[in-house]
């Protein structure tokens, strides 16, 4: 995978965001009640993911196992 991964966790909102690659204008598309995919505004490529109620879904954050609703390969430029 090319590009830097940026991870941010908002503890007050219990919201995790993960972005890959350089920062670009993007928009969010809700794919479930708690998952948002962020897409490049120009190309529509997936550039990030947001997970609501992240901490509530895992009792031990050191043992996180989370099935993402996307293939991480979508982040790779061909």
KOLKOLPA-952720 format. One record per residue (C-alpha): x, y, z; residue number from 1. Coordinates in steps of 0.02 Angstrom, whole numbers, plus 50000, padded with zeros to 5 digits. Last residue first. Layout:
+-------+-------+-------+-------+
:     u :     v :     w : vexza :
+-------+-------+-------+-------+
:     X :     Y :     Z :   NUM :
...
+-------+-------+-------+-------+
//
This chain:
+-------+-------+-------+-------+
:     u :     v :     w : vexza :
+-------+-------+-------+-------+
: 49848 : 50040 : 49509 :    78 :
: 49822 : 50150 : 49662 :    77 :
: 49797 : 50050 : 49822 :    76 :
: 49660 : 50108 : 49942 :    75 :
: 49532 : 49989 : 49867 :    74 :
: 49649 : 49848 : 49919 :    73 :
: 49587 : 49876 : 50097 :    72 :
: 49430 : 49784 : 50041 :    71 :
: 49281 : 49870 : 50119 :    70 :
: 49155 : 49833 : 50256 :    69 :
: 49293 : 49826 : 50387 :    68 :
: 49295 : 49674 : 50501 :    67 :
: 49361 : 49733 : 50668 :    66 :
: 49477 : 49640 : 50784 :    65 :
: 49547 : 49755 : 50916 :    64 :
: 49649 : 49671 : 51053 :    63 :
: 49743 : 49823 : 51121 :    62 :
: 49579 : 49920 : 51121 :    61 :
: 49510 : 49800 : 51252 :    60 :
: 49320 : 49814 : 51271 :    59 :
: 49290 : 49839 : 51085 :    58 :
: 49129 : 49896 : 51001 :    57 :
: 49098 : 50036 : 51127 :    56 :
: 49269 : 50105 : 51081 :    55 :
: 49219 : 50128 : 50899 :    54 :
: 49049 : 50208 : 50927 :    53 :
: 49061 : 50282 : 50750 :    52 :
: 49188 : 50216 : 50625 :    51 :
: 49253 : 50330 : 50488 :    50 :
: 49343 : 50267 : 50332 :    49 :
: 49465 : 50343 : 50212 :    48 :
: 49523 : 50379 : 50034 :    47 :
: 49395 : 50279 : 49934 :    46 :
: 49408 : 50332 : 49751 :    45 :
: 49267 : 50445 : 49689 :    44 :
: 49388 : 50528 : 49568 :    43 :
: 49366 : 50714 : 49599 :    42 :
: 49291 : 50724 : 49774 :    41 :
: 49400 : 50581 : 49838 :    40 :
: 49289 : 50468 : 49942 :    39 :
: 49265 : 50448 : 50129 :    38 :
: 49173 : 50291 : 50182 :    37 :
: 49063 : 50311 : 50335 :    36 :
: 49023 : 50166 : 50453 :    35 :
: 48906 : 50175 : 50605 :    34 :
: 48728 : 50163 : 50541 :    33 :
: 48789 : 50083 : 50380 :    32 :
: 48868 : 50133 : 50214 :    31 :
: 48867 : 50320 : 50250 :    30 :
: 48955 : 50415 : 50110 :    29 :
: 49076 : 50550 : 50162 :    28 :
: 49153 : 50681 : 50047 :    27 :
: 49331 : 50720 : 50001 :    26 :
: 49453 : 50861 : 49964 :    25 :
: 49627 : 50786 : 49969 :    24 :
: 49754 : 50740 : 50104 :    23 :
: 49890 : 50628 : 50034 :    22 :
: 49874 : 50442 : 50051 :    21 :
: 49769 : 50338 : 50170 :    20 :
: 49640 : 50404 : 50294 :    19 :
: 49578 : 50319 : 50452 :    18 :
: 49446 : 50397 : 50563 :    17 :
: 49388 : 50335 : 50733 :    16 :
: 49238 : 50410 : 50823 :    15 :
: 49197 : 50391 : 51007 :    14 :
: 49129 : 50571 : 51007 :    13 :
: 49225 : 50619 : 51164 :    12 :
: 49370 : 50504 : 51122 :    11 :
: 49397 : 50572 : 50947 :    10 :
: 49520 : 50446 : 50871 :     9 :
: 49630 : 50496 : 50725 :     8 :
: 49729 : 50383 : 50609 :     7 :
: 49830 : 50445 : 50461 :     6 :
: 49904 : 50314 : 50344 :     5 :
: 50042 : 50377 : 50230 :     4 :
: 50043 : 50328 : 50050 :     3 :
: 50070 : 50169 : 49952 :     2 :
: 50000 : 50000 : 50000 :     1 :
+-------+-------+-------+-------+
//
